[in-house]
Amino acid sequence: MGAGKTTLGQRVASFMNISFFDLDIYIENKYKQTISDIFESKGSEYFRQIEHMSLKEIISNYDNFLLSTGGGTPCFYNNLDLMLSVGKVVYLKTKPSEIYKRITANPEKRPFLKNVPPNEWYNWIEKTMKEREFYYSKAHIIIDSSFVSVEKIAYYLTL
C-alpha cells in the first residue's frame, strides 16, 4: 500500500508496450463495487476469495502483461506462488515512514485504514509490513522505492 505499484506499473507497461492491469480496478469493474464497499458489505475473506479468482482469470486470459496487485494479494491463497510461477515478481520495498506520508494524502482509498484510528496508522503500517515481509522477500526483484523516482525504477525495469 502506497509503494507506487500502480504508478510504476503503468509507466513500465507503457515503455514495454504491453497491457497493464491493476488487480483492484479489475475487481471493481467486474463486481461493480469499490474495494472499500466489498470489504464493508462482504468482509475481507470474501474479498480475498474474489481477489484470488480474479488473479487466476487475468493470468489465464492474457499474455504478455504487467499486473499491479494489492499489498495483501501475495499473502493469501498461494497467490505469490502462482505469480512466481508465471512471471517476474517485483517487490517495491518502501520505508514505513514513506508509506505513511503517501497514504495520509488519500486515506479514503485505503479500506484497511477504516478500522484503524488515525493515531495508530504508522504502527499498523509497520506491523503489516513486518507480517508481509516473509512473502514479499520471495520476489524475483526487490527495489527500494522509498526515495527513488518512478522514472529511474521504470528505466531499470525495462533494461
LOVO-16216 format. One record per residue (C-alpha): residue number from 1; x, y, z. Coordinates in steps of 0.25 Angstrom, whole numbers, plus 5000, padded with zeros to 4 digits. Layout:
<sites>
+------+------+------+------+
: resi :   c1 :   c2 :   c3 :
+------+------+------+------+
:  NUM :    X :    Y :    Z :
...
+------+------+------+------+
</sites>
This chain:
<sites>
+------+------+------+------+
: resi :   c1 :   c2 :   c3 :
+------+------+------+------+
:    1 : 5000 : 5000 : 5000 :
:    2 : 5006 : 5013 : 4996 :
:    3 : 5018 : 5007 : 4990 :
:    4 : 5015 : 5012 : 4976 :
:    5 : 5011 : 4999 : 4969 :
:    6 : 5000 : 5005 : 4960 :
:    7 : 5008 : 5018 : 4956 :
:    8 : 5021 : 5010 : 4953 :
:    9 : 5013 : 4998 : 4947 :
:   10 : 5006 : 5008 : 4937 :
:   11 : 5019 : 5014 : 4933 :
:   12 : 5027 : 5001 : 4931 :
:   13 : 5016 : 4995 : 4923 :
:   14 : 5015 : 5007 : 4914 :
:   15 : 5030 : 5007 : 4912 :
:   16 : 5030 : 4992 : 4909 :
:   17 : 5017 : 4994 : 4900 :
:   18 : 5010 : 4983 : 4908 :
:   19 : 4996 : 4982 : 4914 :
:   20 : 4995 : 4987 : 4929 :
:   21 : 4985 : 4982 : 4939 :
:   22 : 4982 : 4987 : 4953 :
:   23 : 4976 : 4976 : 4961 :
:   24 : 4968 : 4985 : 4970 :
:   25 : 4962 : 4992 : 4958 :
:   26 : 4959 : 4979 : 4950 :
:   27 : 4951 : 4974 : 4963 :
:   28 : 4944 : 4988 : 4964 :
:   29 : 4940 : 4987 : 4949 :
:   30 : 4936 : 4972 : 4950 :
:   31 : 4928 : 4973 : 4963 :
:   32 : 4923 : 4988 : 4961 :
:   33 : 4927 : 4992 : 4975 :
:   34 : 4939 : 4999 : 4981 :
:   35 : 4949 : 4990 : 4988 :
:   36 : 4944 : 4998 : 5001 :
:   37 : 4930 : 4995 : 4998 :
:   38 : 4933 : 4980 : 4996 :
:   39 : 4941 : 4980 : 5009 :
:   40 : 4929 : 4987 : 5017 :
:   41 : 4918 : 4978 : 5011 :
:   42 : 4924 : 4965 : 5009 :
:   43 : 4937 : 4965 : 5018 :
:   44 : 4951 : 4962 : 5016 :
:   45 : 4950 : 4947 : 5014 :
:   46 : 4941 : 4949 : 5002 :
:   47 : 4950 : 4960 : 4996 :
:   48 : 4962 : 4950 : 4997 :
:   49 : 4954 : 4939 : 4990 :
:   50 : 4950 : 4948 : 4978 :
:   51 : 4963 : 4954 : 4978 :
:   52 : 4969 : 4940 : 4976 :
:   53 : 4959 : 4937 : 4965 :
:   54 : 4962 : 4950 : 4958 :
:   55 : 4977 : 4948 : 4959 :
:   56 : 4975 : 4934 : 4952 :
:   57 : 4966 : 4940 : 4942 :
:   58 : 4976 : 4950 : 4937 :
:   59 : 4987 : 4940 : 4937 :
:   60 : 4979 : 4930 : 4929 :
:   61 : 4973 : 4940 : 4919 :
:   62 : 4984 : 4949 : 4916 :
:   63 : 4998 : 4948 : 4911 :
:   64 : 5010 : 4958 : 4912 :
:   65 : 5004 : 4968 : 4922 :
:   66 : 5008 : 4975 : 4935 :
:   67 : 5000 : 4974 : 4947 :
:   68 : 4999 : 4982 : 4959 :
:   69 : 4993 : 4975 : 4971 :
:   70 : 4989 : 4980 : 4985 :
:   71 : 4999 : 4979 : 4996 :
:   72 : 4992 : 4967 : 5002 :
:   73 : 4990 : 4959 : 4990 :
:   74 : 5003 : 4951 : 4991 :
:   75 : 4999 : 4947 : 5005 :
:   76 : 4987 : 4939 : 5002 :
:   77 : 4982 : 4926 : 4995 :
:   78 : 4996 : 4923 : 4990 :
:   79 : 4995 : 4935 : 4981 :
:   80 : 5010 : 4938 : 4982 :
:   81 : 5014 : 4924 : 4977 :
:   82 : 5005 : 4926 : 4965 :
:   83 : 5011 : 4939 : 4962 :
:   84 : 5025 : 4934 : 4963 :
:   85 : 5022 : 4922 : 4954 :
:   86 : 5017 : 4931 : 4942 :
:   87 : 5025 : 4943 : 4942 :
:   88 : 5035 : 4952 : 4949 :
:   89 : 5030 : 4958 : 4962 :
:   90 : 5035 : 4971 : 4967 :
:   91 : 5035 : 4976 : 4981 :
:   92 : 5035 : 4991 : 4983 :
:   93 : 5041 : 4992 : 4997 :
:   94 : 5037 : 5005 : 5003 :
:   95 : 5040 : 5010 : 5017 :
:   96 : 5028 : 5011 : 5027 :
:   97 : 5030 : 5026 : 5028 :
:   98 : 5029 : 5028 : 5013 :
:   99 : 5017 : 5019 : 5012 :
:  100 : 5011 : 5027 : 5024 :
:  101 : 5014 : 5040 : 5017 :
:  102 : 5008 : 5035 : 5004 :
:  103 : 4995 : 5029 : 5009 :
:  104 : 4991 : 5040 : 5018 :
:  105 : 4989 : 5049 : 5006 :
:  106 : 4977 : 5040 : 5002 :
:  107 : 4973 : 5031 : 5013 :
:  108 : 4959 : 5028 : 5008 :
:  109 : 4965 : 5020 : 4997 :
:  110 : 4971 : 5010 : 5007 :
:  111 : 4960 : 5001 : 5012 :
:  112 : 4969 : 4995 : 5023 :
:  113 : 4970 : 5008 : 5030 :
:  114 : 4955 : 5010 : 5032 :
:  115 : 4956 : 5001 : 5045 :
:  116 : 4969 : 5007 : 5050 :
:  117 : 4969 : 5020 : 5057 :
:  118 : 4978 : 5031 : 5050 :
:  119 : 4987 : 5032 : 5062 :
:  120 : 4991 : 5017 : 5060 :
:  121 : 4993 : 5017 : 5045 :
:  122 : 5008 : 5017 : 5046 :
:  123 : 5009 : 5006 : 5055 :
:  124 : 4999 : 4998 : 5047 :
:  125 : 5007 : 5000 : 5035 :
:  126 : 5020 : 4995 : 5042 :
:  127 : 5013 : 4983 : 5047 :
:  128 : 5006 : 4980 : 5034 :
:  129 : 5020 : 4981 : 5026 :
:  130 : 5027 : 4972 : 5036 :
:  131 : 5016 : 4961 : 5035 :
:  132 : 5016 : 4962 : 5020 :
:  133 : 5032 : 4963 : 5018 :
:  134 : 5032 : 4947 : 5018 :
:  135 : 5024 : 4947 : 5005 :
:  136 : 5030 : 4960 : 4999 :
:  137 : 5044 : 4955 : 5001 :
:  138 : 5042 : 4944 : 4991 :
:  139 : 5040 : 4953 : 4979 :
:  140 : 5050 : 4952 : 4967 :
:  141 : 5054 : 4966 : 4968 :
:  142 : 5054 : 4975 : 4980 :
:  143 : 5055 : 4990 : 4979 :
:  144 : 5056 : 5000 : 4990 :
:  145 : 5045 : 5010 : 4985 :
:  146 : 5045 : 5020 : 4997 :
:  147 : 5053 : 5031 : 4991 :
:  148 : 5056 : 5027 : 4976 :
:  149 : 5048 : 5033 : 4965 :
:  150 : 5037 : 5025 : 4957 :
:  151 : 5045 : 5029 : 4945 :
:  152 : 5058 : 5023 : 4950 :
:  153 : 5051 : 5010 : 4954 :
:  154 : 5044 : 5009 : 4941 :
:  155 : 5056 : 5011 : 4933 :
:  156 : 5063 : 5000 : 4942 :
:  157 : 5052 : 4990 : 4940 :
:  158 : 5051 : 4992 : 4925 :
:  159 : 5066 : 4989 : 4922 :
+------+------+------+------+
</sites>
